[in-house]
């Protein structure tokens, strides 16, 4: 069936590449608290391609603009980072326009999960400082060390992980 419908194949391929971009953005946000612009741009381009395929480009762009405007308001209040704003707007174009409200709910719920994980991790690591002179060798160990330091200072959450989880959930569950 899929071999007979090239639009379906392109749609599935675009969804898989978009999921990969979201994962890369989330991992980069955890490691460096930044989201590369090319991730948001790539997701935007894939979203435009998907909206062209399902003939909902105008509605998709409109929904993306509304989400962008609300996210910019949140950024101005200090509730979101600039990279999160761009990624969230691109995600709103990437999902079908009829699922943007579901996307916002999913991102909010996954954001709560991320917040609880970090709250729990902060409680566990409270009072445990890494030993001086110890430099972890593996990438994962270094990321954990940096996260512990961020937690002790009350640093921001890597919200791209919530955006990625919510978007991937909507794309593959919807």
N, C-alpha and C positions, 0 to 999 in steps of 0.2 A: 504494500500500500504506500509506504513512504517513498519508494523508488519511483512511483508514478507521479508523485506530487513534489516537484522541486521546491515550491514555496514552503511546504512543511519541513523539508530537510534544512533549508536555509534558516527557518525559524528555530528549529532545534539546535542547530549549530550556533546561531547567534545567542541563544539562551545559555548554552554551555560556556561559550567564550565570556559572556557577561558574568556568569557565576564565577569564573576564574578571575576576572578582573576585580570583582567584589572581594574575593578571598585575598588577593594580593594587596588590595587597599586596606583591608582589615588588619592583615599581618604587619604591613608597614606602619599603620597607626599604632599598633601595640608596641612595636619596636622603637619607633621614632616620634610618635605623636604628630605625624604629618601624613597626608594622603597625597601621593603624586598627582599632579594635574592630568597626566596622560591617562590615569585610571578613570577619572570622571569624564574626560573627553571621549575615551573609548566607549564607555558605557552610554554616553549621550548619542554617539554615532550609531551604536548597535540599537539603541532605543528608537532612533529615527528610522532605521532600516526596518525594524519590527513594526512600527506604526505605519510605514508605507505598505508593508505586506498585508496588514489587516485593515487598511483604508481608514485609519483613525489618527492620521498625523496631526491635523489641526487640534483635535480634542486632546491628544497626547501632549503636544506642546503647550496648550493652554493649562492643562493640569500641572505640568512641570513648572510653568511660570508662577502659578498660584503657590505651589509648594516652595519654590524658590523665595517668593516674597515673604511667606510666613517664616521660613528658615532664616532669612536675612534679619527679620525682626528679632528672632531668638539669638542670632549672632550679636546683634547690637546690644542686647541685654546681657551678653556674656554666658548664655546657656548652651551655645554650640560654637564649635570652631569653624573657621572659614572653609576648610577642606570638607567638613561634614555637610555644610550648606550645599556645596557644589555636588558632592556625591549623592545627597538626598534628592536634589532636583533632577540629577541624571537618572536616578533610580525611579523617580516618578514618571519619567518619560519611557523608561525601559519596560515597566510593567504596563499591561493594558489599562487604558483610562478608567474602565469600570472597576479596577482593582486598586486604585490609588488610595481610597479610604481604608481598605484592608491593609495596604502597605503601611500606612501611618500607624494603624493599630498594632500590626506585627512589629514594627520598628520600636514602638513605645514599649511593648511587652518584652522584647529582647533587650531593650535598654535597661529595663528593670532587672532582668536577669544579670546583665553585666554589672549593674550597680550592686546587686546583692553579692555577686562573686567578689568584687573588689572590697566591699564592706567586710565580708567574711575573711578575706585574705588580710585585710588591715588588722582585724582583731587577732588573727593568728600570729601575725608578724610583729604585733605591738611589743615593744621592748626588746626585740631580737635584732640587734645590729650585726651586720656582717663583720667577721673578724678582719682586723686591719692587716694589710699585706697579702690577703688571699685574693687572687685574681682567678675567677672561673675561666676554664678553657673552652668549654663548648658554647655555641651561640645561645642555646636555650638557657644555660646557666647564667650567661651574661645578661640576657633579657630579664630573667627572674631577679637578678641582683638589682638591675636598674628599676624594675617595677617595685621592689621593696623600698628602694630609696624614694621613688615617687609617692608611694603610699604613705611613707612616714612624713612627707611634706604636704600631703593632701592634694596631690596633683590631679589634673583632669583625667577623666575616663577616656579610653579609646572608643569613642562612639561609633566609629566606622564598623566595628565588629557587630554592633546592633543593627546598623543599616544593612550590612551585608547579610546577616542572618535573616532579617525580616524580608529582604528582597528575594533571597534565594528561596525562602519558605513560600512566598506568594507565587513565584514563577513556577516552582515544581509541584506545589500543592494545588494551585489554582486551576 
